Amino acid sequence: MLRTAILSLAVAWAVPSLALAHPLVDEGVRRLHDADFAGALQLFGDAERSDDLTRADLVTLLEARATVHLALDDRLSADSDLRMLAALDHDHPVSSAASPDFTEAFERAVAAVREGLSISATHTRSGDRVQIDTWIRADPAGLVRSIRVFARRGDSPWGDASPSQARVSASPDTRVSYYAEAIGPGGAVVATIGSRQHPRSVPVGDSGENGGVPWLWIGVGAGATALVATIAVVLVATSGGGDTVIDGPYPTD
């Protein structure tokens, strides 16, 4: 009882008492400040099962719920929330008024996660089809629930979201644009690559991966051509006899 009473005082300072956009998270924080831990956990669970949390809402939820778990001496649950928080916001500032238990637990989570969550994508054009593949990096706590990929041809409307991978039919002279979102608890967007305002682009005529021009193959072809020409000159020089004269350089058109 004494430990819970002491921690409940620390709890009141661990999470800022600010009005939030999402009512469930807001009320959960209020319950936390009132040391109604069971009520706070119920509200945070309801918020996590919703589909309209923002990234800021989710950061507050994870921080506040970890504080509740520490107050209840449930370190495994607290560590799980703090690993997700570290993945979501690796440089998240911890309040100087937070309890030592919270500060130490979050430092362990940051050390375990090592880097922030991110989403990567590649695209490949083959004939009249563009394929977009995405994957998640640095998510050891399983924060990401799904990936949504949006794509469009030229200036046409954006297509419906596709999970993880999208295929777009587009002729080689048509630009394809795309972006992707990683979705976490409560429908919060926890990572993006590109955006609707600033999408990634598959250039017109691109037949390589990631929009790159296949310079390596161009270089190899040019090198092979030069080698063949050099060999031909050497053969002519060595097979023409002692009176053979090679003039040059010759003018070219």
C-alpha positions in Angstrom: 0.0 0.0 0.0 2.8 2.4 0.9 4.6 1.7 -2.4 1.3 2.3 -4.4 0.7 5.5 -2.5 4.2 6.8 -3.2 4.0 5.9 -6.9 0.6 7.4 -7.3 2.2 10.8 -6.2 4.9 10.3 -8.9 2.2 9.4 -11.4 0.6 12.8 -11.0 3.8 14.4 -12.4 4.8 11.8 -14.9 2.2 12.8 -17.6 1.4 16.4 -18.4 -2.2 17.3 -17.5 -3.1 18.6 -20.9 -6.4 18.3 -22.8 -5.9 15.8 -25.6 -7.6 15.4 -29.0 -8.9 11.9 -28.2 -11.5 11.7 -25.4 -10.6 8.1 -24.3 -6.9 9.0 -23.8 -7.8 12.2 -22.2 -10.1 10.5 -19.6 -7.6 7.8 -19.1 -4.9 10.3 -18.1 -7.5 12.0 -15.7 -8.1 8.6 -14.1 -4.3 8.1 -13.8 -4.0 11.5 -12.0 -6.7 10.4 -9.6 -4.9 7.1 -9.0 -7.8 5.1 -10.5 -5.5 2.7 -12.1 -8.1 0.1 -13.1 -10.2 2.8 -14.7 -7.3 4.2 -16.6 -6.3 0.8 -18.0 -9.8 0.1 -19.1 -9.9 3.5 -21.0 -6.5 3.0 -22.5 -7.6 -0.5 -23.7 -10.7 1.0 -25.3 -8.6 3.7 -27.0 -6.2 1.1 -28.3 -9.1 -0.8 -29.9 -10.4 2.3 -31.6 -9.4 3.4 -35.1 -8.9 7.2 -34.8 -5.9 7.7 -32.6 -3.2 10.2 -33.7 0.5 9.5 -33.3 0.5 12.1 -30.4 -2.4 10.2 -28.8 -0.6 6.9 -29.0 2.6 8.4 -27.5 0.6 9.7 -24.5 -1.3 6.4 -24.1 1.9 4.3 -24.0 3.7 6.7 -21.6 0.7 6.9 -19.3 -0.1 3.2 -19.4 3.5 2.3 -18.6 3.3 4.6 -15.6 0.2 2.7 -14.4 1.9 -0.7 -14.8 4.9 0.5 -12.8 2.6 1.8 -10.1 1.0 -1.6 -10.0 4.4 -3.3 -10.0 3.7 -5.0 -13.4 7.1 -4.5 -14.9 6.6 -6.9 -17.8 3.6 -4.9 -19.1 5.4 -1.6 -18.4 8.5 -2.8 -20.4 6.3 -3.8 -23.3 4.7 -0.4 -23.5 8.0 1.4 -23.1 9.6 -0.6 -25.9 6.7 0.4 -28.2 7.2 4.0 -27.1 10.9 3.8 -27.8 10.3 2.4 -31.3 7.7 5.1 -32.0 9.6 8.0 -30.5 13.3 7.0 -29.9 14.2 10.5 -28.6 11.1 10.9 -26.5 11.9 13.4 -23.7 11.1 12.0 -20.2 9.8 14.5 -17.7 12.3 15.5 -15.0 9.4 14.9 -12.6 8.9 11.3 -13.7 9.6 8.6 -11.1 13.0 7.0 -11.1 11.4 3.7 -11.9 9.9 5.1 -15.1 13.1 6.9 -16.2 15.2 3.7 -15.7 12.7 1.5 -17.4 12.5 3.8 -20.4 16.3 4.0 -20.7 16.4 0.2 -20.8 13.7 0.2 -23.5 15.7 2.7 -25.6 18.9 0.6 -25.3 16.9 -2.5 -26.3 15.3 -0.9 -29.4 18.4 1.0 -30.5 16.7 2.9 -33.3 13.4 4.3 -34.2 10.7 2.6 -36.2 10.8 3.2 -40.0 9.2 1.9 -43.1 11.1 1.2 -46.4 9.8 0.7 -49.9 11.0 -0.4 -53.3 9.3 -0.2 -56.7 9.9 -2.2 -59.9 8.5 -1.5 -63.4 8.1 -4.4 -65.7 6.4 -3.7 -69.0 3.0 -2.1 -68.3 3.1 -3.0 -64.6 4.6 -1.4 -61.5 5.0 -3.3 -58.3 5.6 -1.6 -54.9 6.8 -3.5 -51.9 7.1 -2.2 -48.4 8.5 -3.5 -45.1 9.0 -2.4 -41.5 12.4 -1.8 -39.8 13.1 -1.6 -36.0 9.9 -2.9 -34.5 10.9 -5.4 -31.9 7.9 -4.7 -29.8 5.4 -5.4 -32.6 4.0 -1.8 -32.7 2.9 -2.0 -36.3 -0.4 -3.7 -37.0 -0.6 -3.2 -40.8 0.8 -1.2 -43.7 -1.2 0.8 -46.2 0.1 1.5 -49.7 -1.5 4.2 -51.9 -0.7 4.6 -55.6 -1.9 6.4 -58.7 -1.2 6.8 -62.4 -0.3 10.2 -63.6 -2.7 12.7 -62.1 -5.6 10.3 -61.6 -7.2 9.9 -58.2 -5.4 7.9 -55.5 -6.4 4.2 -55.4 -7.7 2.4 -52.4 -5.1 1.3 -49.8 -3.3 -2.0 -50.5 -1.7 -4.0 -47.7 2.1 -4.0 -47.8 2.3 -4.5 -51.6 0.6 -2.7 -54.5 0.5 -3.5 -58.3 -0.4 -0.7 -60.7 -1.1 -1.2 -64.4 0.6 1.7 -66.3 2.3 2.0 -69.7 6.0 2.9 -69.7 5.2 6.5 -70.6 3.0 7.0 -67.5 4.3 8.3 -64.2 3.3 6.3 -61.1 3.3 7.9 -57.7 2.9 6.2 -54.3 3.3 6.5 -50.5 2.9 4.2 -47.6 1.8 4.3 -44.0 2.5 2.0 -41.1 -0.5 1.7 -38.8 -0.2 1.0 -35.1 -2.6 0.6 -32.1 -5.8 2.6 -32.4 -5.3 3.2 -36.1 -2.5 5.7 -35.4 0.0 6.3 -38.3 3.3 5.5 -36.7 5.6 5.7 -39.7 5.4 6.9 -43.3 7.4 6.9 -46.5 6.3 9.7 -48.9 3.0 11.3 -48.4 0.0 12.4 -50.5 1.4 15.9 -50.8 5.0 14.6 -51.4 4.7 11.1 -52.9 7.5 8.9 -54.2 7.6 8.6 -57.9 8.4 5.9 -60.5 9.7 8.0 -63.5 8.4 7.6 -67.0 10.3 4.9 -68.9 12.0 3.6 -65.7 12.6 -0.1 -66.2 14.9 -0.6 -63.2 14.3 -0.9 -59.5 13.7 2.1 -57.2 13.5 4.4 -60.2 17.3 4.1 -60.9 18.8 4.1 -64.3 20.8 0.9 -64.9 24.2 2.7 -65.2 26.1 -0.4 -64.2 24.9 -2.2 -67.3 25.6 0.8 -69.5 29.1 1.0 -68.1 29.7 -2.7 -68.7 28.4 -2.4 -72.3 30.6 0.6 -73.0 33.7 -1.2 -71.5 33.1 -4.3 -73.6 32.8 -2.2 -76.8 36.1 -0.4 -76.0 37.8 -3.8 -75.3 36.6 -5.3 -78.6 37.8 -2.2 -80.5 41.3 -2.3 -78.9 41.7 -6.0 -79.7 40.8 -5.3 -83.3 43.4 -2.6 -83.6 46.1 -4.9 -82.1 45.2 -7.7 -84.5 45.5 -5.5 -87.5 48.8 -4.1 -86.3 50.3 -7.5 -85.7 49.0 -9.2 -88.9 49.8 -6.6 -91.6 53.5 -7.3 -92.0 56.5 -4.9 -91.7 55.2 -2.4 -94.3 51.8 -1.9 -92.5 51.3 1.7 -91.3 48.4 2.7 -89.0 47.6 6.4 -89.4 45.5 8.3 -87.0 43.7 9.6 -85.3 41.0 9.6 -88.0 38.3 12.3 -88.1 34.8 11.2 -87.0 31.4 12.6 -87.9 
